[in-house]
Amino acid sequence: MSGIYIHVPFCKSKCTYCDFASFPKEIGKMESYFACLYREIEGRGRQLKDKVFNTVYIGGGTPSVVDSKYIAGAIRQVKKFFTLTPDAEITIEINPGTVDENKIKEYKSVGINRFSIGLQTGYDDQLKRLNRVHTAKDFLLCTNMLKGENISADILIGLADQTLDQVKKSIDLAIAGGVKHISVYALTPEVGTPIYTDYLNGELLSDDEVADIYDGIVSYLKEKGFNRYEVSNFALDGYRSKHNLNYWKRGEYIGLGVSASSFIDGRRFINTFKIDEYLNAIIYNKSPEISSDVIEEKDARFEFIMLGLRTADGINVEEFNANFNADFFDEYKSVLNKKAKYLDINGNIVKIKEEYLYVQNSIILDFIEE
Amino acid sequence: MSTNKENIRNFCIVAHIDHGKSTLADRLMEKTGQVSERDMEEQLLDSMDLERERGITIKLTPVRMFYKAKDGKEYVFNLIDTPGHVDFTYEVSRSLKACEGAILIVDATQGVQAQTLANAYLAIDNDLEIMPVINKMDLASARPEEAADEIENILGIEAHDAPRISAKSGLNIEDVLEQIIHKVPAPKGDENAPLKALIFDSYYDNFKGVICFVRIVDGTVKVGTKIKTFMSNKEFVVTEVGVFAPKMIPQETLSAGEVGYIAASIKSIEDTAVGDTITDADNPTSQPLDGYKKALPMVFSGVFPLDGSKFNDLKDALLKLKLNDAALSVEPDNSAALGFGFRCGFLGLLHMDVIQERIEREFDLEIITTAPSVSYKVYKTDGTELMVENPTHLPPTTEIDYMEEPVINASIFTPPEYVGPIMELCQYKRGVYRDMVYLDKTRVQLKYTLPLNEIIYDFFDSLKSRTRGYASFDYDISGYQRSELVKLDMLLNGEICDALSIIVHKDKAYERGRQIAEKLKEVIPRQMFEIPIQAAVGGKIIARETVKAFRKDVLAKCYGGDVTRKKKLLEKQKEGKKKMRSIGTVEIPSEAFISILKTDNDN
């Protein structure tokens, strides 16, 4: 199956850790942005008319910050030019404090059936420090409007002075809001973001402290019925994100809008990160892509392994062998031996043992072919 | 073109490091019009990049100059530049044999220093006329009177008429040129006698074969002369003779008193050993010249290619360097940790540094070097004796009766206020006090006997930091002494890492073991499992540190746009891992092997 990603590069204000393509000051270009986005949807849809898609994901930025008519328009455009399965998972990222009953009504009216809320933490002082525009209370107001819906929440760990107990309380808040899915990300200080200064000054938690919180959270969430199905993702039974699973299964996806990335027909490509460049490209009928790589078989194999081992399901050896006309157990014999201690091999399923999922880079490295 | 011997002056310049030797050489060449100011490249004779960057002279470089003196006659000057560092003393003594005089430069701000003394004594031993010159008069802190007094008092060489110059600004360089004529004797020798030429250096040229740097003592040599070497007893026909100006310029002949080069399609540098005498095969001299004492390597270190597949490249590089460096010794070595490589012998630490840097730069090879060692004499219980340069070759304790280690006579020059700290350092380094001489009110000479293996660790650095760089140091090997030595092994995750083993004095083993374990803890990155680092002597653990397992090694997010980024990140990490060596399951970075040297012994 395949996915569609749509990027909305607008938000009220930039969070201190954000290094995504998101431009609070460019909000005036919204009208032209969506006009171009619709045009790109049409163009790509025509190119890919033979493919069937089963997920759509509207991310950002903060998609809920723009007038819902633009979002509804985008979904209609997708449905018009792409082939979606009838039960397609259609997700939108929203931030507390940026939605109201009307917006939600309009989202639902075009078929959006999954809502991913950026909670990050249940503590207002921490939210303020991250330059988030909402409070913990806003989160509950938001989930109240979404009662009964398929909701997910994002939680950040590694914040300055954060404790395991605080993260547990934030999770409690999310569960109180009725979420079916939780993503827990470790704060990654990227160069150029304001939080990088905090990192340089040693104010963020150390890797060991983050690991302590992570381990605590994994078991806490398990108690609450949320099972880890990928390094950062936890869900009640039946509520895994189909869109994200597609990435780790190395399925195809088309990215639309600024900075969106795609993987279609063995080629990975990315759209420009600059709004003006994007608008110009679309208006003048040029490609908004800034990079394009045809993935060689050797890299494809490694991607399959590297992505698969992130998930609790691991990699399916039969699938690997069929995809690459290979004999996995034979070709990777030496690394499988070398890393046996960290791997769980059961029939055709190879996965990283639960307790080593958070130190997987060193394991995956050895699968890179010379 | 042969010059009348009366008008030839052969001399070298000796000095403590940084006292201005190469700068004066440049200035002399410029004044005699050997090179125009326009072509002047800083420190012409230091041709290697490395020499220029570090401000040191490593190789000998002779150069011929013409000087029209105030007496109206034209003179030929042959200057042989010499290295200033203690490691290269043997090169200095080689060039001295080709000269009649030596310019002794003394820095007017620093006065006589350790190598001023060492080099001046070398020159005196070789019966050279010493001509003092006081340099750096352009500096405000110059105190030429005191420098002159020091030269007279310490060396017993008259210095009141020494030219006071600034090699940097060119001040009074003319005085130096004039004094050379009057103070340095013209060469003796008979050009009609059978050929007798001293090889004082040589190098291998890809087109001409071995180029011998020679001083003609008697006779004449020209293209076509059939020559013979004494030691190797081989014959060659001369294809080219010439002088250095400073590039090689072919001449018709070289005669008694002259300095130049001979090429004779010689294939192997071994056939024309430095110090050997060349004579005419058809009309040989009966008596060869006194040769040189062969320079013996004193410091040994393992040299391994970072990338194991580059073993043959490393071999080629070392053999090429060895062609022009008789003091470098090379033997194949094999380490469980580092694979195939070489055990190399060097004259000293600087020599080692220089060779390692040349391998990396000139041959573009990345290498791993192990902690330097010295050569120990091991007397076994079965009555046999062997030399051990590699700690892993040390026989089991039960087979050793006793051991001896090389010791040096050290001479340290220092302002009096640092005597205390230096004595403390020498004592800490197992030194035995010999003597202390107050040279004048600003200078003290300390004499110590020290084990060489204490010097090769961090003695220079410690001395520098304790004396804020004011002390100078020189040494010569004085022999071997019996000592209580043990092999210190380092265990990583329970396995001995042979490349980290060192031989130390029994009383130092515990401390060194602890320091190395601490240092390794710093340089070994955390891995998936806990790594115990242990120091052991004879199977007994004497120190332990632990590298904790890492807990987080994963990218927090990995969605559509992150795939390529993550793949690249992992590939980069994989690339970085290639620079690591595996000891069992433990991966250690290549710098770990040398970093154990840099433990801070000052506490």
HADDOCK unambig.tbl for C-alpha pairs under 7 A between the chains (distance, minus, plus):
assign (segid A and resid 185 and name CA) (segid B and resid 556 and name CA) 5.53 0.50 0.50
assign (segid A and resid 185 and name CA) (segid B and resid 557 and name CA) 6.90 0.50 0.50
assign (segid A and resid 186 and name CA) (segid B and resid 556 and name CA) 5.57 0.50 0.50
assign (segid A and resid 207 and name CA) (segid B and resid 552 and name CA) 5.94 0.50 0.50
assign (segid A and resid 208 and name CA) (segid B and resid 551 and name CA) 5.82 0.50 0.50
assign (segid A and resid 208 and name CA) (segid B and resid 552 and name CA) 6.86 0.50 0.50
assign (segid A and resid 211 and name CA) (segid B and resid 551 and name CA) 5.77 0.50 0.50
assign (segid A and resid 211 and name CA) (segid B and resid 552 and name CA) 5.80 0.50 0.50
assign (segid A and resid 232 and name CA) (segid B and resid 556 and name CA) 6.69 0.50 0.50
assign (segid A and resid 244 and name CA) (segid B and resid 559 and name CA) 6.88 0.50 0.50
assign (segid A and resid 247 and name CA) (segid B and resid 559 and name CA) 6.09 0.50 0.50
assign (segid A and resid 247 and name CA) (segid B and resid 560 and name CA) 5.90 0.50 0.50
assign (segid A and resid 261 and name CA) (segid B and resid 560 and name CA) 6.23 0.50 0.50
assign (segid A and resid 261 and name CA) (segid B and resid 561 and name CA) 5.24 0.50 0.50
assign (segid A and resid 262 and name CA) (segid B and resid 560 and name CA) 6.97 0.50 0.50
assign (segid A and resid 358 and name CA) (segid B and resid 551 and name CA) 6.98 0.50 0.50
assign (segid A and resid 358 and name CA) (segid B and resid 552 and name CA) 5.39 0.50 0.50
assign (segid A and resid 358 and name CA) (segid B and resid 553 and name CA) 6.04 0.50 0.50
assign (segid A and resid 358 and name CA) (segid B and resid 554 and name CA) 5.81 0.50 0.50
assign (segid A and resid 359 and name CA) (segid B and resid 551 and name CA) 6.17 0.50 0.50
assign (segid A and resid 359 and name CA) (segid B and resid 552 and name CA) 5.05 0.50 0.50
assign (segid A and resid 359 and name CA) (segid B and resid 553 and name CA) 4.19 0.50 0.50
assign (segid A and resid 359 and name CA) (segid B and resid 554 and name CA) 5.73 0.50 0.50
assign (segid A and resid 360 and name CA) (segid B and resid 553 and name CA) 6.15 0.50 0.50
assign (segid A and resid 360 and name CA) (segid B and resid 554 and name CA) 5.90 0.50 0.50
assign (segid A and resid 361 and name CA) (segid B and resid 553 and name CA) 5.60 0.50 0.50
assign (segid A and resid 361 and name CA) (segid B and resid 554 and name CA) 5.46 0.50 0.50
assign (segid A and resid 365 and name CA) (segid B and resid 570 and name CA) 6.14 0.50 0.50
assign (segid A and resid 365 and name CA) (segid B and resid 574 and name CA) 6.15 0.50 0.50
